[in-house]
Amino acid sequence: MSEQDTPTYTGPKRVFSGIQPTGNLHLGNYLGALKKFTTLQNDGWDCVFCVVDLHAITMPFDQSQLANQTRQIAAAMMASGVDPDKSVLFAQSSVRVHTELTWIFDSVARMGWLEKMIQFKEKSGKDAERSSVGLFNYPVLQAADILAYKATHVPVGEDQRQHLELSRDIADRFNRDYGAPGFFPLPEALTEGPGARIMSLKDGTKKMSKSDPAENSRINLIDDADTIAKKIKKSKTDTLGDMPTDIDGLEGRPEVANLVGIYGALAGMSDEQVLAEYGGKGFGVFKPALADLAVDHLAPITTRMRELMDNPDEIDAALRIGAERAEAIAEPVMEEVRRIVGFWRP
């Protein structure tokens, strides 16, 4: 049978994505992930969203805070519009299929594939041999996260495309090695929209990061209105003059381009539309307008998130129900995998 004739996956379309419970979520996480999650959910997609706490332990972490950080990420998702009644929302470690399927995929994936992963090289630095096996292997766990639910689509940024390609390679290799054509889908990327890649407020060439030691480099979802306004007004621009009047004028001005992108993402406007309104005006006009927009947009999310964090029982109840729903999807998939692999079944 030729590759062209190989049966492809014909099951339902499903979205999967997860967020690590490390550090405070910020504006970049909201515009790049949480806002998109809500849009996908409200557009009618079958969505599975996960707090990936198993991934969090591949790097040094505070075990006394892990459960509470998991709640915080869940609270941010819920406050941003993810509805546990419409989408499956759960903690990764509560569904054991993730780890079992990872072991199966470990026997499918190849060392050479993992050695090419750029993020491992970045996170391990010069001490790669001293890094945990988990840090090296976590892209395989990511593949298991996605394929345990036979997810067909994954919202990704550029920094995760390589890992999604690995998931596709693993799915394809499993299907071929075990004579199960079309069993796992080859998940496709859902590319993020305008403004999804939000950069540091202090350096427009670096992505906004939870781990950046400079607190003013990011807007946290738990920041109050005054803090948000102050951070935007203190954000770095440049000395090249006022706001440009067209897109070409953003060339070589990464900090200004970042602020324009943030405004556009919050307001649902293109960069061209933002510049049509503010082009030629000073930052003394644009920054206060951006601060007001950010506060208006984020304040309800911050308020709801704080309410949830003050009522952890509500979060725990949502995660508990979500875990049951997730397991109801993943366990039949895993049982079929056990059968395909040839394990003894009672």
Stockholm file with secondary structure:
# STOCKHOLM 1.0

chainA/1-346         MSEQDTPTYTGPKRVFSGIQPTGNLHLGNYLGALKKFTTLQNDGWDCVFCVVDLHAITMPFDQSQLANQTRQIAAAMMASGVDPDKSVLFAQSSVRVHTELTWIFDSVARMGWLEKMIQFKEKSGKDAERSSVGLFNYPVLQAADILAYKATHVPVGEDQRQHLELSRDIADRFNRDYGAPGFFPLPEALTEGPGARIMSLKDGTKKMSKSDPAENSRINLIDDADTIAKKIKKSKTDTLGDMPTDIDGLEGRPEVANLVGIYGALAGMSDEQVLAEYGGKGFGVFKPALADLAVDHLAPITTRMRELMDNPDEIDAALRIGAERAEAIAEPVMEEVRRIVGFWRP
#=GR chainA/1-346 SS CCGGGSCCCCSCCCEEEEECCCSCCBHHHIIIIIHHHHHHHHTTCCEEEEECHHHHTTSCCCTTTHHHHHHHHHHHHHHTTCCTTTSEEEEGGGCTHHHHHHHHHHTTSCHHHHHTCHHHHHHHGGGGGGSCHHHHHHHHHHHHHHHTTTCCEEEECGGGHHHHHHHHHHHHHHHHHTTCTTSSCCCEEEECCTTCSCBCSSCTTSBCCTTCSCGGGSCBTTCCHHHHHHHHHTCCCCSSCSCCSSGGGGTTCHHHHHHHHHHHHHHTCCHHHHHHHHTTCCHHHHHHHHHHHHHHHHHHHHHHHHHHHTCHHHHHHHHHHHHHHHHHHHHHHHHHHHHHHTCCCC
#=GC SS_cons         CCGGGSCCCCSCCCEEEEECCCSCCBHHHIIIIIHHHHHHHHTTCCEEEEECHHHHTTSCCCTTTHHHHHHHHHHHHHHTTCCTTTSEEEEGGGCTHHHHHHHHHHTTSCHHHHHTCHHHHHHHGGGGGGSCHHHHHHHHHHHHHHHTTTCCEEEECGGGHHHHHHHHHHHHHHHHHTTCTTSSCCCEEEECCTTCSCBCSSCTTSBCCTTCSCGGGSCBTTCCHHHHHHHHHTCCCCSSCSCCSSGGGGTTCHHHHHHHHHHHHHHTCCHHHHHHHHTTCCHHHHHHHHHHHHHHHHHHHHHHHHHHHTCHHHHHHHHHHHHHHHHHHHHHHHHHHHHHHTCCCC
//
